[in-house]
Amino acid sequence: MSKSTRGFGFGRKSGTVTVIEQKVSRSSARNARIAFIITAIIVGLLAMSVASDQMHPILAGLLAAPIAFVAGALLWMLFRIWPVLRILWWWTPEIGAGLALVYGWITLANTTPAPVTFAIMAILAGVPAAVPAIRRRITALAWCFIVRHRLRVCFSQFIIANKSGSLPLILWARPTPVGERVWVYLRPGLSLSRLQKRLDEIAVTCHASSVLVELASDSKKAAYLRFDIKRREVLTAKVNSPLLSVIDTTNIPTASTAPTDVPTALDLPDVPAESPLVTATKSATNGNGKKPTKAAPVANTFDDDPWD
Amino acid sequence: MPATARDPLGTSRVPVAPGLSMFDPMFIGIDEFGEHVMLDVVYRNLLIAGEPGGGKSGLINLAASTAALADNTRMVLLDAKFVELGPYRDIADAFIGNDIEAAISVLKRLLTVATNRYQWILSQRRRKVSRDDNLSVILTIIDELAMFSTVLGTKAQQEEFEGLLRGLVSLGRACGMPVVAATQRTSWDIIPASLRDLFGYRCAFRCTTHGSSDVILGQGWADLGYSATDIDPDNRGAAWLLAEGGIPRRIKAAYLTDEQIYNIADYAAWMRRPSGITVPAPSTTSQWEMAA
């Protein structure tokens, strides 16, 4: 029992998530090492050449070595903590909103008496909740933040771009009437066609009904894409024409629409059998002129009988 | 969740005004993201097809209404059913009902106009008309194309009509004479590929078979998943729109009620009358000749 549990736990640990994290960590360590070496060499050479202007080259070399080491170490540290900084950057809006909420609440509670505090809170929370337009706007904006995180989950969990596990740059998002639209700049290893094959999986991850991806229209760059996340259907809505807003319906006289001759043969018996559709122009005047007088009584009696 | 209450359209952003021009993109509805769909009809042509009750007439009327309100725009209307384009007959240069001889005659005149326009454009050392030319746009709208190409007239007349129409569609696009054509029946005998491919915009309302959807959009689109058979029959006005060189996209055409159509037609007639663009000034030459 305990064995199987351990085995299960172990299996989960060695799943996709862990592998990517190891990858990211390994790539970060490698990048940090390279950054350290390159920075140290460049800064060391620069420092040495500047210092050798004032002193003996050997002394200058001795002086340059610690400067190069410190500069390299700074860069190394930056590269090592970059994954953490990145996560902080990703969650900046949420962290900011959380801090604003907590500190705002504390400040408000400290500076105002309790009834005022509650009144202000009721207005702040109640108005957006009560006014549908504001509520929808806030919900749509919240989904924009959520969907950027969900897209990142897609790229980190199952759309693996490259060996180092670098993620695409998820740029801004904005609400659309059907959901959200997110712009993404791909990193090496991904392409539009590869993403198009996995749209259903992305839709599931984003809690959406469907997802479309295409090149961002204002750019011809293959890496610059636009994700359309659909949550609602607008094609069932009734669309009005804007033309109606430019016309004036009150004081407009009716156009002279009275047709020249309105046919009176409005039932089949009114039309003679030999009148073909094509030669209507010639025979219609004759047929229409004569027939209604003959056929009208027939039509009337026929109509009256079954219903009276 | 029904989207009806939300009104996805901010119609105020659509550029329409009494100074509307056919050279402006024409608003026809929204796409599946709620964005406006604008068609550049002057330099392309529009083919509309789909089974009855799909919403074709809504789109046809939208095109006619836009043209009616547009500045410096003339209309030639062919409508075998009379009622679709009938509201605009007072402001059209020609309104043809079910008379194929008249249809052929007006198409011949249009082709002559097109040829003359090209010679004028040639004299201006250019290749197509532009908004600044002050040349009127002549929009030809044909409803029930199948009536003219398969039902009315003799076989020879139908073939002549088809030939003339093909000429107009291929000639008209650079000289400000676009064509909007609609048909219920979608089969190869009514819309042969050689005619269809001349239309820059193709709009497929609901069809019953993949084949008829392909007749409008183009061979092979149904296999790729772009088929007008998957449109919900209850959702009138939903269609696939194919613009030249793109992939088909879902749209919902805007809808005008009969009353709104007549209101627009009346307004357009009232607006156009003083300018004399559709009602020619009474010709006095014949009277002078008679007097002389």
HADDOCK unambig.tbl for C-alpha pairs under 7 A between the chains (distance, minus, plus):
assign (segid A and resid 176 and name CA) (segid B and resid 33 and name CA) 6.58 0.50 0.50
assign (segid A and resid 177 and name CA) (segid B and resid 8 and name CA) 6.01 0.50 0.50
assign (segid A and resid 177 and name CA) (segid B and resid 33 and name CA) 6.21 0.50 0.50
assign (segid A and resid 177 and name CA) (segid B and resid 34 and name CA) 5.54 0.50 0.50
assign (segid A and resid 178 and name CA) (segid B and resid 33 and name CA) 5.50 0.50 0.50
assign (segid A and resid 178 and name CA) (segid B and resid 34 and name CA) 6.77 0.50 0.50
assign (segid A and resid 232 and name CA) (segid B and resid 1 and name CA) 6.46 0.50 0.50
assign (segid A and resid 233 and name CA) (segid B and resid 3 and name CA) 6.59 0.50 0.50
assign (segid A and resid 234 and name CA) (segid B and resid 3 and name CA) 5.55 0.50 0.50
assign (segid A and resid 234 and name CA) (segid B and resid 32 and name CA) 6.20 0.50 0.50
assign (segid A and resid 234 and name CA) (segid B and resid 34 and name CA) 6.22 0.50 0.50
assign (segid A and resid 235 and name CA) (segid B and resid 32 and name CA) 5.90 0.50 0.50
assign (segid A and resid 235 and name CA) (segid B and resid 238 and name CA) 6.61 0.50 0.50
assign (segid A and resid 235 and name CA) (segid B and resid 251 and name CA) 6.82 0.50 0.50
assign (segid A and resid 235 and name CA) (segid B and resid 252 and name CA) 5.45 0.50 0.50
assign (segid A and resid 236 and name CA) (segid B and resid 3 and name CA) 6.96 0.50 0.50
assign (segid A and resid 236 and name CA) (segid B and resid 235 and name CA) 6.06 0.50 0.50
assign (segid A and resid 237 and name CA) (segid B and resid 3 and name CA) 5.64 0.50 0.50
assign (segid A and resid 237 and name CA) (segid B and resid 4 and name CA) 4.56 0.50 0.50
assign (segid A and resid 238 and name CA) (segid B and resid 4 and name CA) 6.46 0.50 0.50
assign (segid A and resid 239 and name CA) (segid B and resid 29 and name CA) 6.49 0.50 0.50
assign (segid A and resid 239 and name CA) (segid B and resid 253 and name CA) 6.85 0.50 0.50
assign (segid A and resid 239 and name CA) (segid B and resid 254 and name CA) 4.53 0.50 0.50
assign (segid A and resid 239 and name CA) (segid B and resid 255 and name CA) 6.13 0.50 0.50
assign (segid A and resid 240 and name CA) (segid B and resid 254 and name CA) 5.21 0.50 0.50
assign (segid A and resid 240 and name CA) (segid B and resid 255 and name CA) 5.76 0.50 0.50
assign (segid A and resid 240 and name CA) (segid B and resid 256 and name CA) 6.99 0.50 0.50
assign (segid A and resid 241 and name CA) (segid B and resid 254 and name CA) 5.54 0.50 0.50
assign (segid A and resid 241 and name CA) (segid B and resid 255 and name CA) 6.55 0.50 0.50
assign (segid A and resid 241 and name CA) (segid B and resid 256 and name CA) 6.79 0.50 0.50
assign (segid A and resid 242 and name CA) (segid B and resid 11 and name CA) 5.52 0.50 0.50
assign (segid A and resid 242 and name CA) (segid B and resid 14 and name CA) 6.83 0.50 0.50
assign (segid A and resid 242 and name CA) (segid B and resid 16 and name CA) 6.94 0.50 0.50
assign (segid A and resid 243 and name CA) (segid B and resid 16 and name CA) 6.50 0.50 0.50
assign (segid A and resid 246 and name CA) (segid B and resid 17 and name CA) 5.68 0.50 0.50
assign (segid A and resid 246 and name CA) (segid B and resid 18 and name CA) 6.56 0.50 0.50
assign (segid A and resid 247 and name CA) (segid B and resid 264 and name CA) 6.56 0.50 0.50
assign (segid A and resid 247 and name CA) (segid B and resid 267 and name CA) 6.36 0.50 0.50
assign (segid A and resid 248 and name CA) (segid B and resid 267 and name CA) 6.87 0.50 0.50
assign (segid A and resid 249 and name CA) (segid B and resid 263 and name CA) 6.19 0.50 0.50
assign (segid A and resid 252 and name CA) (segid B and resid 266 and name CA) 6.80 0.50 0.50
assign (segid A and resid 252 and name CA) (segid B and resid 267 and name CA) 6.06 0.50 0.50
assign (segid A and resid 252 and name CA) (segid B and resid 270 and name CA) 6.85 0.50 0.50
assign (segid A and resid 253 and name CA) (segid B and resid 266 and name CA) 6.97 0.50 0.50
assign (segid A and resid 254 and name CA) (segid B and resid 266 and name CA) 5.47 0.50 0.50
assign (segid A and resid 255 and name CA) (segid B and resid 266 and name CA) 5.03 0.50 0.50
assign (segid A and resid 255 and name CA) (segid B and resid 269 and name CA) 6.12 0.50 0.50
assign (segid A and resid 257 and name CA) (segid B and resid 90 and name CA) 6.91 0.50 0.50
assign (segid A and resid 278 and name CA) (segid B and resid 152 and name CA) 5.75 0.50 0.50
assign (segid A and resid 278 and name CA) (segid B and resid 153 and name CA) 5.51 0.50 0.50
